[in-house]
């Protein structure tokens, strides 16, 4: 005979076993806690970590990491590095393409000697002038472009330095090579601006490709303005010191090399103190580049400059 529903707590009630369960004397089944046979977790919420809004498996007493987290971070790092590398490569490719286009658009420098002759003729200077003496060449290179003998017409380090100076607001630190200065004198006199400077860079590279270092120095010395109305090294040497370039002393050569940056402002006849200051600067650059010793620099500066202020055309010999 089938019986009705078991009376609560009576025979057949399957909950009796749980109700009569004594957690103090009987070991707890696996997963139950604190004497509650109906609980399988140690906290007050039905799922660990969610009762207080925490994340799954979060434990304040130990560090938590998602499975595979270190690998994820490594993958993300490599993605960033690949992205940056791609940008660098793209910029380099664009730079090469831009350089090629600008180089192709820049005119030839095959007429540079003819332009130098025209400038000297206009200022009653002989062309070509005498060979550049070593003392003047070393003084000019040490002051204006100390990487002249190794650079390809443009100084990458100087350009980077000038760019950094512009970004930081420290002003222009100089960066035009002797090639670029010659290009300015021959092709873009009296002109300025970013596009003109780019053209001077391209022309400087072409001058390096077309002419020897000695030829570039000689053209530069022939057309440079040295102040006091003197164009070219021969006029300046004769006008200031009454001698030909080959007989220049160290202090005289250093003085003339220092004039190309500010020929009127540093004219030693009109502004003696400024002219001597430029001489001292050139001598210090010769020391820095290892061409002379500090003792030689001191001895050279101790000499008085034999300024004559002549016409610049009365000297004979080379």
C-alpha positions in Angstrom: 0.0 0.0 0.0 1.5 3.3 -1.1 2.0 5.7 1.7 1.4 9.4 1.4 4.0 12.1 1.8 6.3 11.4 4.7 5.6 13.4 7.7 8.3 16.1 8.3 10.9 14.5 10.5 9.1 11.1 10.4 10.1 7.9 8.8 11.0 8.3 5.1 11.9 11.9 5.3 15.2 12.1 3.5 16.1 15.4 5.1 16.4 13.7 8.5 19.9 12.6 7.7 20.9 16.2 7.1 19.0 17.6 10.0 20.5 15.0 12.4 24.0 15.7 11.0 26.3 16.6 13.8 29.3 18.6 12.4 31.0 18.6 15.7 31.5 14.8 15.8 31.3 13.7 12.2 33.8 14.8 9.5 32.4 17.2 7.0 31.8 16.0 3.5 34.3 17.3 0.9 33.4 20.9 0.0 31.2 21.8 3.1 32.3 24.2 5.7 31.5 25.3 9.3 28.9 22.7 10.1 26.5 23.7 7.4 25.7 20.7 5.3 23.9 22.9 2.8 26.9 25.1 2.1 29.8 24.2 -0.2 31.7 27.5 -0.1 33.7 29.2 2.6 32.2 32.7 2.2 28.7 34.1 2.6 28.0 34.3 -1.2 27.0 31.3 -3.3 30.0 31.9 -5.5 33.5 32.8 -4.3 34.6 36.3 -5.1 31.2 37.7 -6.1 29.7 38.4 -2.7 31.6 41.6 -2.3 31.9 42.5 -6.0 35.4 41.0 -6.3 36.8 39.1 -9.3 36.8 35.4 -9.6 39.5 33.8 -7.6 40.6 37.1 -6.0 42.4 36.7 -2.7 43.7 39.8 -0.9 46.5 37.7 0.6 48.1 36.6 -2.6 48.8 38.0 -6.1 46.3 37.3 -8.8 47.1 36.7 -12.5 44.8 35.7 -15.3 45.9 32.4 -17.0 48.3 33.3 -19.8 48.8 36.9 -18.6 52.7 37.0 -19.0 52.4 35.7 -22.6 49.7 38.3 -23.3 52.0 41.0 -22.1 54.8 39.7 -24.2 52.6 39.6 -27.3 51.5 43.2 -26.7 55.1 44.4 -26.3 56.1 42.8 -29.5 53.2 44.4 -31.3 54.2 47.8 -30.1 57.8 47.2 -31.1 56.8 46.1 -34.6 54.6 49.1 -34.9 57.4 51.5 -34.0 59.8 49.7 -36.3 57.4 50.0 -39.1 57.1 53.7 -38.6 60.9 54.1 -38.5 61.3 52.1 -41.7 58.5 54.0 -43.4 60.1 57.3 -42.4 63.5 56.2 -43.7 62.0 55.1 -47.0 60.2 58.4 -47.4 63.4 60.3 -46.6 65.3 58.3 -49.2 62.6 59.0 -51.8 62.4 62.7 -50.9 66.2 63.0 -51.1 66.3 61.4 -54.5 63.6 63.7 -55.8 65.2 66.8 -54.5 68.6 65.7 -55.8 67.2 65.2 -59.2 65.5 68.6 -59.2 68.6 70.4 -58.0 70.6 71.9 -60.9 74.1 70.7 -61.8 77.2 72.3 -60.3 79.3 72.0 -63.4 79.3 75.8 -63.7 80.7 76.4 -60.2 84.1 77.5 -61.4 82.5 79.9 -64.0 80.4 81.4 -61.2 83.4 81.8 -59.0 85.3 83.6 -61.8 82.3 85.9 -62.4 82.2 86.9 -58.7 86.0 87.6 -58.6 85.8 89.6 -61.8 83.0 91.7 -60.4 85.2 92.5 -57.3 88.4 93.0 -59.2 90.0 89.8 -57.7 92.2 87.4 -59.6 90.7 84.0 -60.5 91.9 81.4 -59.8 93.6 82.7 -56.7 96.8 81.2 -55.2 96.7 77.8 -53.7 95.3 77.7 -50.2 98.1 77.5 -47.6 97.9 74.7 -45.0 97.8 77.1 -42.0 94.7 78.9 -43.4 93.1 75.6 -44.6 93.5 74.0 -41.1 92.2 77.1 -39.4 89.2 77.4 -41.7 88.3 73.7 -41.4 88.7 73.6 -37.6 86.4 76.6 -37.2 83.8 76.1 -39.9 83.5 72.4 -40.6 85.9 70.1 -38.7 84.4 67.0 -40.5 85.1 68.5 -43.9 87.6 65.8 -45.0 85.2 62.9 -44.2 81.7 64.2 -44.8 79.8 63.8 -48.1 79.0 67.4 -48.5 76.6 67.5 -45.6 77.1 66.9 -41.9 74.4 64.7 -40.6 75.4 65.2 -37.0 75.3 69.0 -37.4 71.8 68.8 -38.9 70.6 66.7 -36.0 72.1 69.1 -33.6 70.4 72.1 -35.2 67.1 70.2 -35.3 67.4 69.5 -31.6 68.3 73.1 -30.9 65.2 74.3 -32.8 62.9 71.8 -30.9 64.3 72.8 -27.5 64.2 76.5 -28.3 67.9 77.0 -27.8 68.4 78.6 -31.2 70.5 77.7 -34.2 73.7 76.1 -33.3 75.2 76.2 -36.8 75.4 73.3 -39.2 76.3 74.5 -42.7 79.3 72.7 -44.1 81.9 74.5 -46.2 80.2 72.9 -49.2 76.9 74.5 -48.2 78.5 77.8 -47.6 80.1 77.7 -51.0 76.8 76.8 -52.6 75.2 79.8 -50.9 77.9 82.1 -52.2 77.7 80.7 -55.7 74.0 79.9 -56.2 71.8 81.5 -53.6 73.5 84.8 -52.5 71.3 87.0 -50.4 68.5 84.4 -50.2 67.2 82.7 -47.1 64.4 80.4 -45.9 63.9 76.7 -45.4 63.6 75.8 -49.1 66.8 77.7 -49.9 68.6 75.8 -47.1 67.4 72.5 -48.6 68.7 73.6 -52.0 72.1 74.4 -50.4 72.3 70.9 -48.9 71.6 69.3 -52.2 74.1 71.5 -54.0 76.7 70.8 -51.3 76.3 67.1 -51.9 76.7 67.7 -55.7 79.8 69.8 -55.1 81.4 67.0 -53.1 80.7 64.5 -55.9 82.0 66.8 -58.6 85.1 68.4 -57.1 88.1 67.4 -54.9 88.4 68.7 -51.4 91.3 70.9 -52.5 89.3 72.4 -55.4 86.3 73.1 -53.1 88.6 74.9 -50.6 90.3 76.9 -53.3 86.9 78.1 -54.8 85.7 78.9 -51.3 88.9 81.0 -50.5 88.6 82.7 -53.9 85.0 84.0 -53.4 84.7 84.5 -49.7 84.3 88.0 -48.3 86.7 88.9 -45.5 85.5 92.3 -44.6 87.0 95.8 -45.2 86.2 95.5 -48.9 88.4 92.4 -49.5 87.1 89.6 -51.6 89.1 86.4 -51.8 92.0 85.2 -49.7 94.6 86.9 -51.8 93.1 90.4 -51.4 92.4 89.8 -47.6 96.0 88.6 -46.9 97.5 91.5 -48.8 95.1 94.1 -47.6 95.2 93.2 -43.9 98.8 92.1 -43.5 100.7 93.2 -46.6 101.7 89.7 -47.6 100.7 86.8 -49.9 98.7 83.9 -48.5 101.7 81.5 -48.6 103.6 83.7 -46.1 100.8 84.0 -43.5 101.8 83.3 -39.9 99.6 81.3 -37.6 97.9 84.3 -35.9 97.3 85.9 -39.3 95.8 82.8 -40.8 93.6 82.3 -37.7 92.4 85.9 -38.0 91.4 85.5 -41.6 89.7 82.2 -41.0 87.6 83.7 -38.2 86.4 86.5 -40.5 84.2 84.5 -42.8 81.4 84.3 -40.3 81.1 88.0 -39.6 83.4 89.8 -41.9 82.1 93.3 -41.2 81.5 92.9 -37.5 84.9 91.2 -36.8 87.0 93.4 -39.1 90.2 93.8 -37.1 90.9 97.2 -38.6 87.5 98.7 -37.7 86.9 96.5 -34.6 90.2 95.4 -33.3 89.0 93.7 -30.1 86.4 91.7 -31.9 89.0 90.6 -34.5 91.3 89.4 -31.7 88.4 87.6 -30.1 87.7 85.7 -33.3 91.4 84.9 -33.6 91.4 83.5 -30.1 88.3 81.4 -31.0 90.0 79.9 -34.1 93.2 79.1 -32.1 91.1 77.3 -29.5 89.4 75.3 -32.2 92.9 74.3 -33.6 93.8 73.1 -30.1 90.5 71.2 -29.8 91.0 69.4 -33.1 94.6 68.5 -32.3 96.3 70.7 -34.9 98.3 72.7 -32.5 99.2 72.6 -28.8 97.9 74.9 -26.1 101.4 76.4 -25.8 101.4 77.2 -29.5 98.0 78.8 -29.2 99.1 81.0 -26.3 102.3 82.0 -28.1 100.4 82.9 -31.3 97.9 85.0 -29.5 100.6 86.9 -27.7 101.9 88.3 -31.0 100.6 91.6 -32.2 98.7 91.6 -35.6 100.7 93.6 -38.2 97.7 95.2 -39.7 98.5 97.5 -42.7 95.0 98.2 -44.2 96.3 98.3 -47.8 94.5 98.2 -51.1 94.6 94.4 -51.3 96.2 94.4 -54.7 99.7 95.7 -54.1 101.3 92.3 -53.1 103.2 90.3 -55.6 104.1 86.6 -55.6 102.0 83.6 -54.6 
